[in-house]
């Protein structure tokens, strides 16, 4: 699966499987009036969960006895990098698949404020042996499920 990326020369933008929009409220801002780290983390978590909701095979595997579905946010920038937007668009898609894990890329784009540059985060997801914590192989069925989701991606950000 080849990821498309935007550049001024190509005019191509990345397609995303999940898109969520948020109007900024006071609870999303820090004392300086910029987006708080908590708000950014909340939006990234919600995008990850929305993506995983589209993966019934993965979720079923994570409910099997002795298996734990685990995730961690591997890269989360500071919310202040988004400035003082009036709204944000949050998108998510899988950009890397490995035999025992995959990475969901999340992009948060501010709108209507003092900045236009998006910030990116990533979440690593895997199935672990609940007793040992060792990662389990995801297998072809889960890989195929992720590929199908990516092929149906229709949002741009």
Order of alpha helices (4+ residues) and beta strands (2+ residues): beta-beta-alpha-alpha-beta-beta-beta-beta-alpha-beta
